[in-house]
Amino acid sequence: MHRHVVKRRLGLLLGAPIDVKFSDLDGLQPDICFIAAGRAGVLTSRYIKVAPDLDAATPAPSSTRHDLR
C-alpha cells in the first residue's frame, strides 16, 4: 500500500503511533492512517488535527468494552 501511495503521490500513509485529536478530550490512535495530498495541513508535529481520509485499527481483546462505548 505504501508503495502505491508514494509512487502516485497520493498523500501520506502513517503507521502507529500517530494520534488523531478531535478535541482536547477526544481522540484515537489508529494502527494505520492515510492523509490525502491536498490535506497535509491537518498534520502537526505531534498529531493529526482532524479525521484522516482513511484509518484502520485492529481491536484488542483487552479494550473491547471501552471501544464499544
N, C-alpha and C positions, 0 to 999 in steps of 0.2 A: 504494500500500500504506500509506504514512504517513497519508494522509487517512482511510482505513478504520480504522486503529488509533486515531487521535486522536478521530474522530467517535464511535466506540463505547466509548471509554475502556478499551480492551483491555489497555494496558500501554505499554511504551516500545519504539520502533524506533530502533536506534542504528546509525550508519554508522561506517566506519573513519575514523580509527584508534581502536579500542577493544580493550583487552587482556582476554582471558579467562584467568584464572590458576587452574590446578588445584592447583598446589603451587609451592614455591619454584623447582623445576626444570622444570616442565611447564606449558605454556600455548599459546595461539594468538591470532591476530588476524584474525577473520573480516572480510569486506567489509561485512556487514550482520548484525545480530542482533536478536532480539525477546525482551523480558523481559515476562512476563505481569504484570498489575496487582498481583496478590497477592504477587509475588516481588520487589518493588522493594528489599527489604532485602539482596539479593545484590550490589547496586552499592556501590562505594566511590567516592571522588573520583578514583581513578586506574585502577580496573579492575573487572571482574566477578569475584566470588569463586568461582562455580561455573558449570557449563554453562548457557548460556541455553536458553530454551524452543525457540528456532529460531536457527540460524546458517547463513550461506551464504558461501562463498568461491570466487572464481574462481581456479583453479590457474594459476600462472605457469610457462611452459616452463623457466625457469631453476631452479625449485625442485622439479621433478617427482621427481627421485631422493630428495631429502630428504623430501618429502611421502609417498612410498610406504613409508618405514621405519616 
